[in-house]
């Protein structure tokens, strides 16, 4: 995939398919230590231990409609290509945690991409709450749909609210990275 945000979208969509109601996404750009870390945690049904052992194998999937699951295997390949790795922890009935680590300045590392589009798409995907945290060294931007829903309620999926969310996230990230984000 051409952007890290697309990997995040794919994994979060898996979370929604697994019945998650809450998804936590953190992007940590530690430029000083040359690390990009992405963490996605959900409260979905979790992954059976038989599947968990081989979850990054593209031919291991819990899907019934298709015998191939490429999301985690593609993300793992992207991490390894950038001198990093991918880990998946899960417990049935409790949820799943996916952590990806990549060398920040690796020539093959994809850009983070349009994370605001990813968040807006996830909001439209179902009745879920998303907490997003983005850190660049010691600067932090956070977004939480629960906070937005306190003000707008069920209107969170209205076009003008989604447009505001996208702009808010874009501006928040721009403020913590010195305006070089893209």
Protein Blocks (a to p, Z undefined) as FASTA:
>chain_A
ZZfklmmmmmmmmmmmnopabdcddddddfknopacdddddfbebjafklmmmmmpmkbc
fbfkbcbdfklmmmmmmmmmnopaddddddehibccddddddfklmklccebjmklmmmm
mmmnpccdddddddehjaccdddfklmmmmnmmmlmgmklmmmmmmmmmmmmmmmnnopa
ZZ
